[in-house]
Amino acid sequence: MATIMCTKKLWHAIGDGRTLPHCSDPSLEPGLLGVWGAKPVALPEGDFCVALHETTYLTLVLPLEPLPAFLAHFTRALASELEYLGIPGEMIMEELSASFERIEFARHWNRSLVGSLNDIGHNLGWVLAQEKVADGRAVARIQHWLNRMPHCGREMPFPNQAVSLLFSGASSA
């Protein structure tokens, strides 16, 4: 089971009128990428969501749409980024089935993650403004770039390296 911590604005954009839960138990997720933070980013090029994995800071950029399209975009962006990072297909499928067959939404409990999401949202806006066309390929390139961007104060500052290390440990276990 995956948990996606939402800002109120994100929940309002994707939710179905239900009240967003106050907390979650992140120990319940069986996969490697089980706890995420996410927020909406409104830009002249369109409305997006940026998501950040709590441990590795793997970054996803996806179109902001209501549920259930939101979850389809989320899992597609995740699978695409893991494939780009060279994670074997069977490990990607295993991760998606372990963590993303059931998804729970919750309020953010990690303020540091929210601060990083704000920074990523600013970077997304800056880089997207440089693109001639804000299509799916441009968003994928930006997502790859964001995953090579270091995050200060982290033991493993580069998300792409942290994910590769995480999955290499899983394959040797």
N, C-alpha and C positions, 0 to 999 in steps of 0.2 A: 504494500500500500504506500502510495506517495502522499505527502502533505504539501500543499501549496499555500504558503502564507500570503495573504492578500492585503493590500491597502483598502481602505473603504471605497476609494474611487474605482479601483479595479473591480471589487465585488459588485459595485453598483453597475458597472459597464457589462459584466459577464453574468451576473447572478440572475436568479429567477424569482426574486422577491423574498427568499428565505433570509433569516437573520444569520449573519456570519458568526460562527462559533468563536468563543473567546480564546480557546487554547486547544492544543492537540498533544498527543503523546508521541513524540518523534521516535521513540524506541520501537514502535510497531512496524516500521517499514522493513521489509525483507531485502530489498534491492540495495545496490550501492549508491544510487542517486535518489534517495527517498524524500529529502526535505528541501524545499525550494522557497524562495521569496520572489514575489512578483509585484509589478506596479505598471500602471498605464503611462504611456508617453504620447501626448498629443503634439504633433508636428505639422507644419504646413503640407508635408508630403503624405500625411495620413495619421491614423491612430494606430499605435503599436503597443505591445506589451514587452517589457524586458523582464526576464526571469534569471535568477541567480541561484545556483546550487549552494546550499549552506556550507558545505565543507570544502569543495574544490573551487568554488566561484565560477564554475562552468556557466557561460552566459548564453541565453537564448533570446532571439528577437523574433517576434511573430505578430501577425495582424491581430488587432484587437476586435474580437467578435464575441457575441453572447455564447453561452453554453448551448449545445454541445460542440459547436464549431471551434470554440476556444481550445478544448482538449485535443481535438484533431490537429490543430495547428501546433499545439505544444508538443505532442508526441512526434509529429513530423519534423519539427525543428530539432528536437533532441536526437532522433534517429539520424538525421542528416549530419548533424555536428559530430556525433560519435563516429559515423562512417568517415567523415572528412579527417578525423583525428587518427584513423587507422585501427579503430577497435573492430575486431572480427565480427562478421554478421551474426554468428550464433550467439555471441556475448551480448550484442545489441538486442536481439530478440528475447534473450533470457532476462535482460534488465527491464525491457518494456513489459514483459509478462509478469515479472516479480513486483515491480513498483507501480505500474501504470494501468493495471486492469481495474484497480479501485483507487480513486483519488479522493482525498478529503481536503476541504478548504478550511482555513483557519485565519484568525487575525495574526498579524506579525507579532512575534515575541522576540525578535532579534534586531535591535536598533542599529547595530553595526552593519547588518545586511541591508537595512533600509537606506543608510547613508551611502553604501556602495551602489545600490540601485539608482539613487539620485544621480551619482556621478556618471554611471553608465548611460542613463537617460540623456544627460547633457552631451556626452560623447557621441551617442547615437544621432542626436540632432545635428551636431557639428559635421559629422562624417556624411550623413545622409544629404545634407545641404550641398556637399561637394559633388554628389553624383548627378549625372545628366538626366538619368531616368531612375526613378525610385521603384524598380520592379523587384520581383522575387530574387533574381540573380544578384542585384545590388545589396539587398538585405542579407543574403547568404554570405556575400563577401565581407560585409560589415560584421556579421556575427563571427566569422572566422577571425577577423582582425581584433575584435573585442576579446576573444579567447587567447590571443597572444599578448594582450595588454597586461602589464604587471599590476598587482594590487599591493600597495605598501603595507608593511607590518604583518605580512603573512609568511609562514614558514616556507610554503611553496607559492611564490607570488604569481606565477603564470598558470592560469586555468588549464590551458592545453596540456601542460606538463603534469599538473596535479591529476588530471583525469587519466592520462596515460599511465601514470604510476599507480593509481587506484585500480585500474583494470588489469595491469600486469601482476599486481599482488593477488587479484581475484583469480587469475588464470593459473597461478602457481599454487594456489591453496587447494 
